[in-house]
Amino acid sequence: MTYRSYLFVPADSPKKMSKAGGGEAEALILDLEDAVADDAKAEARGMLTEFLAEPIAPARFVRVNAMDTGLTEADVAATAALHPDGYVLPKCKGPGDVEALARLIDKHNGPRETQIMAIATETVRAVRCLMREDWSHPRLSAITWGGEDLVADMGAYSNRSADGDYASPFVLVRDLTLFAALEAAVAPVDAVFTNFKDNEGLARETAAASAMGFTGKMAIHPAQVPVINAAFTPHQTQIDWANRVLEAFARAGTGIARLEGEMLDLPHRKRAEAILATVRRIETAKDSW
């Protein structure tokens, strides 16, 4: 399952989790990592288990602590039996970390459907793994990226240039994330836009991500969610084009078709099918809310 919007919510705040559960985000990232102080993580796990026990509409992903912290297994042990939709693995160094988390999910009787979204770019080492290794894994459903931790690991001052766009190393990281996810046949999810008061900047960045092939984006504030959902919702002109393309292939009965003087082949068909699949998924999600 892919989602347009993933909203970060601190797992040590029942009030924020409850409010987010009734919001517009298609998926929540319930954060046991950076959002929770070290001395509050055990208490946060208890609050999170209470929240997971209650049914809500959005999908629920638990962001565990990184594999090298010694805290990951406790996070999984506390939550796996409550059937979260998935786990978000921060500071993932490579496919080996994905497999290690998958083993923990199995050990603590997590359902076979439980997914993993890897944040695969928070260190230089992880970035270099993106195009050197095959990230495919039965539990992996998405790969995303983040520029904030990477800034610190690089010794940089910022991930953006003076005009507000990503600086060149981070453009590269974003592109590598996209390619690695597509190769692994999982959802490519774009990073957060940290200025939650700049909806115009968010809209531009999200539209660009959608045009490149990203299928969703993470949010740090509920106000960002409607902007993100809109950017990843196919427009009526796109839907009409997709329907006409598939109708043209149906008439042609071959792998090549014509539409309004344009020759169409397999890439056009795949794009049309992807647009209509996104529409069906969005409509199905609406029906379940």
N, C-alpha and C positions, 0 to 999 in steps of 0.2 A: 504494500500500500504506500502510495506517495501522498504528500500533503503540501499545500501551498504555503502555509504559515506555521511556524514553530515558535511559541512564546516561552521565554525563560521565566520561571517562577521560583523564588526561593523556597526550599522545602521546609524551612523553619518558620514559615508564616501561614498558619491555617487560614487566616483571613484572605491573604492574597491568593492562595491556592483555590479557595472556594469561589472567589470572585472570577478568577481566570477560567474556572470550570464552566461558568455561565456566559463566557464571552464568545468572540467570533473566531478565535484561533482554532485551526483544525487539529493542531497537536500542541501539547504542553510539554516543556522540558523542565521537569521538577528537579531543581538543582541541589544536590548534596555536596557539590565541590566548592567553587569559588564563592558562592553566595552564603556559605555557612562557615562560621568561625570554627577553628579546630576543636575548641572545647565545647562546642554545641552540636557536634555531628551526631552523637548518640541520641540526644533529645530530638534532633531533626528527623532521624530515622523513625522514631516513634510517631511523630506528627504526620510523617509521610504515609506510614502504614495505615493510619486512620483515614487519611484522604483516599488512598487507593481502595479501601474497602467500600467506598460509596460509588455508585454508578454515575457517570457523567458522559456528556456527548463527545468532547474532544478526545483524541488519542492521548495516552499518557506515556511519556518517556522519562526515565529516571537518569539524570546525569550523575554517574558514580564518580568517585575519586579515582585518579589515575592509577594505573597498574603498579607503579613503583612506590606508591604511598603506604602500602600495607593496609589500606582501608577498603579496598574494592570488594573483597569477599564479604565483609560485614554489611556493606551496602546491598549486595545481591542477596545475601542470606535473609535480610530483613524484609525484602520486597518480592522475591521471585514467586512465592506461593500466592501472592495477591494479583498475579497475572498482569503486570504492566504491559503495554503494547511493545515496549522496547527499552533499550538502554542507550544512553549517549556516552561514548567513551572519549574522555578528554585526553589531550597530550598523547595521542596514540602514535607510537613510534613506527608502526608497520603492521602488516598482516598478522604477525606473531601475537601482537597484543589483542587483535580481534579474536583469534583462536583461543587465547587464554581466557578472555571474558566469556566466550561461548562455553568453555569447559566449566566455568563457575556457574553459569546459568543451568547447565545440565546437572551439575552436582547438587544444586539446590532446587531441583525439580521444576525448573522453569518450563513453561509450555513450549512445544516445538515451534509455535508461531512467533515467539518473542524475538523481536528484531534488534539489530545493533546499528546505530549510526556512529561512525567514527569521525572525530575531529582530527584530521590527519596532517595538520600543517602548523602545529604550535611550536615546533622546534625545527632547526635547520636539518637535523637528521631525518625527521619525518618527511619534510619536503623532498629530500633527495630520494626517499623511498617511493614517492608517488609514481614515478615513471620507470622505476627499476624493477618493481615487483608486481605480481598479479594479486589484486586485492579481492578477488572473488571468494566468497564464503557463503555457505547456505543460510547463515543468520544475518549477514550484512544486507541492509536495505538502503543505506544512504552513506555518502561521504560528504562531509562539509569541511569548511576551513575557517580559520580565525586569525586575524592579523595582530591582535593585541599582545598575546603571549609571545608571538614570533618576533615582535619588535624588541622585546626584552632579550630574547635568546640571541638575536643578531647584534645587539648593542646599538640599535638604531634609536633615533629620537621620535620618529613618527612613521606611520604607514601611508600617509597621504602627503601629496605635494601642496604647494601654496594655493592651487586652484580648487582644492577639495577632492580631486580624483586620487585614486590609488597611485602611489609611486611605483616605478617599474618593477622592482622585485616582487611586489605584492600583486601586481597584474599577472605576473608569471605564475605565482602561487595559485591564484584564482583559476587560471587557465589549466594548470596541471591537475587541480582538483576536478575540474569538469571532465578532462580526458580520462583520468583514472576511474571516475565513477562510471562513465559511459562504457569503458572497456569491461568493467566488472558487472555491467548491466544492473546497476543500482541507481537510485535517485541522486543527482548532484544538487546539493543545497547550498545556497549562497550565505555568506557571513552576515553578521549583524551590522546594521547602520547605527553607529553609536550616538549620533546627535538626534535624540528622539523628538526634539522640537522642530526639526527641519523636514517636514513632510514632502516638500518639493524636491529636496535632494534625495530623499528616500525613494520617491516615485521614479526619478530619473535612473537611479542606480538599479532599482528593481526591474524596471522596464528593460534596461540593458541586459540584466541577468537572464530574464525570460527570453529575450531575442537570441541569446547565445546558446540556450539549451538547458539552463538551470530550471528545475521544476518547483523549487520552493526557496524560502528565505527565512532565516531566524530573526526574531524580534526581541527587543529588550523592554518594550513598553506596549501596553494594550492599544494605545492610539496608533501604533504602527501597523497593526494587523489588517484593518480594512484596506490600507494602501497596498499592502503586500498581496492580499487576496485578489484585489482588482487587477494587479499587474499580471498575475498568473492565471487569470480567467480569459479564455479565448474570446475575442470580440466577434460580433455577429458576422462581420465581413470575412473573418478567418473561418468561421463555421460554414458559411455559405460556400466559400472556396473549397473547403474540404469535401463537402457534399458533392459539389460539381465534379471534383477530381475523381472521386470514387464512382460516380455515375458514368464518367467518361471511360474509366477502365472497364466497368461492367459492360458498356456498349461495345468496346473494342474487343473484349474477350482475349486479349494478349497482354504481354508485359509492357507494351508501349501504347499510349493513347494520345489524342489531341484534344485540346480545350482552348477555344477562342484563338486559334492560330498558333498555340504553343505546344511543342512536343513534351509529353510527360513520360517519365520512366519510374523506376522503383523508388528513388529518393522522394519524389513527389508523393507517391502513394503512401510511403511510410510516414511522411509528415502529416498527410491528411488523416491517416488512421490515428496518429498520436493526438491530434487536435480533438478529434471526436471522442477518443478514449478519455481525455481530460474532462470533456464536458459531461460524459456519462458518470465519471467518478464524482464530480462535483454535485451532480443531481442526486446520486445515490447517497452521498454524505448528507445533503439537505433533508432527504426523506428520513434519515435515521435520527435527526435532531428533534 
